[in-house]
Amino acid sequence: MRSLGIPENTANKPTRGVSLKAGTIGMTIMLVVFLVALVFAANENDVVGWLVVIVSLGWLLVFSFVVFSLRSAAKKASAKFDEAQNSFNRAAGRGPLNPASGSTAMRDQKLDHSFKIIQVQAKVVRDYQDRDQAMVDRALETIEITAHNARGMMKTPNDDGPVQGTVVNE
């Protein structure tokens, strides 16, 4: 088998935004504040310096908890969103965003059905070609509609580029 077009696992991938960078920068600043307070408290060896160290350590721990909680929540939300998007795509007859995350059996079954319809209508055209022009016209219209729908299952909406998918040599 070989893939056609852009691999689906790289399409529609969200990029990490500013919030991740802000969390990393904020964590670095909090760590530097704690280390500076620790150095000054160790050099001065007075109670106020050690209180500043304890307060800055508390803020560092709180900030760390918030940052890591938000990151894990964002990962879980992203996974849920991808799961919902994939189920919507399967219901619409398109493949999942990430082929490893779900099966394309329903899409393949719909495409197979479309090709069977086209085969039946091609037979109708051959059989009624000389006898009933209205029947031939309806069969050709059905072929056009079915081919359009099947092609829509293989392509993303508003995409006039080449069809993406996998070629299976049997």
Buried (B, 14 or more C-beta within 10 A) or exposed (E): EEEEBEEBEEEEEEEEEEEBEEBEEBBEEBBEBBEEBBEBBEEEEEEEBBEBBEEBBEEBEEBBEEBEEEEEEBEEEEEEEBBEBBEEBBEEBBBBBBBEEBEBEBBBEBBEEBEEBBEEBEEBBEEBEEEEEEBBEBBBEBBEEBBEBBEBBBBBEEEEEEEBBEEEEE
